[in-house]
Amino acid sequence: MSGPLLDVHEVRHVYPSPAGEVIALERVDLQVRQGEFVAVCGPSGCGKTTLLEILSGLRMPSEGGVRLAGQRVDGPRPEIGIVFQEDSTFPWRTVGSNVGFGLELAGVGRRERAARVAEMIRMVGLKGFEGAFPSQLSGGMRQRVSIARALATRPSVVVMDEPFGALDEQTRLLLGGELLRVVDETDATVVLVTHSIQEAALLADRIVVLSARPSRVHTVIDNPLPRPRTAALLASAEFALVTREVWASLAYQAQVAYERGSRPA
């Protein structure tokens, strides 16, 4: 493919409110290449989740649009996998049955489904837990199940909204490293929303910093650290340089957001 896999063009989104319209996104442009891992950061309330919902087809923008491989995204599509922050496993299904759920919906035959489920369970490090129920797993393990389920259908792109946000910092960085390994194995294309600067610097090939609301793309930072990136990088000087650049951009926009929010009406 010569052009971007995912093309966000002049996306604008407005929410109605009793006090007047709230502009969440204002002319956002973003292109994501096949096999790329892109992290989206920004000050609280800037519209990161709204953008992700638009990318995944769960919400239509007020203006502009999103194209996937040249086709307009006008609703949820099987080519777009989604991983939410909240636990989205089905408590009545085993690990294997959860991972295979999307394949069932797609009508994949039992033999192929079993093979792909086994492959994904191995990739996310849950081999031996195929018959366990979510209540028997830790929060981190349940998120592994959600990631495996999203990737099992082999979507063109996976969008993730703070998938490790409810976990402690150590666990989220370890799982982030595991996610990157799985992404490398599957050649998946990922767009991740995160509040963690370290997570963005560890996982992403490019880090997109959104501005204070009304949100635009403020900065795009290319990560010079080559894949495979692991948690061993966290103490390196090169990693510190990346996080410092992200923090400088993010801190400026957070201050802008604070000043706008503190002004009298």
URTAPE-V924972 format. One line per field, one symbol per residue. ss: DSSP state (a for helix, b for strand, c for the rest). phi: phi as a letter, one per 20 degrees, with the letter a starting at -180 (. if undefined). psi: psi as a letter, one per 30 degrees, with the letter a starting at -180 (. if undefined). Layout:
BEGIN
ss: ???
phi: ???
psi: ???
END
This chain:
BEGIN
ss: cccccbbbbbbbbbbccccccbbbbbbbbbbbccccbbbbbbcccccaaaaaaaacccccccbbbbbbccbbcccccccbbbbccccccccccbaaaaacaaaaaccccaaaaaaaaaaaaaacccccccccbaaaccaaaaaaaaaaaaaaccccbbbbbcccccccaaaaaaaaaaaaaaaaaacccbbbbcccaaaaaaaccbbbbbccccbcbbbbbbccccccccaaaaacaaaaaaaaaaaaaaaaaaaaaaaaaaccc
phi: .eeffdcdclfcccdfbgepfdeeccledbccefneddddcrfgneoffgffffgenfbeffbmaccdlndfecrgcffdeccefffdfefedfgffffegffffemffgfffffffffffffemdgodgefegfedfffffffffffffefelffbddcdlfdfedfgfffffffffgffffffelfdccdebeeffffffeefcdedeefffecfebcdfefffffdcfffgeefffffffffffffffffffffffffefff
psi: keakekjjjhkkkkkklfglkjjekjhkkkkklkgkjkkklllkgfgeeeeeeeefgfkklelalkkjhfkkjglkkffjlkkleljgljffkleeeeegeeeeefgkleeeeeeeeeeeeeeghgkfgegllefglleeeeeeeeeeeefefhlekkkkjhfgfglleeeeeeeeeeeeeeeeefhlkkjkkkfjeeeeeeekekjkjlllkkkljekjjkjfkllkklfffegleeeeeeeeeeeeeeeeeeeeeeeeffkk.
END
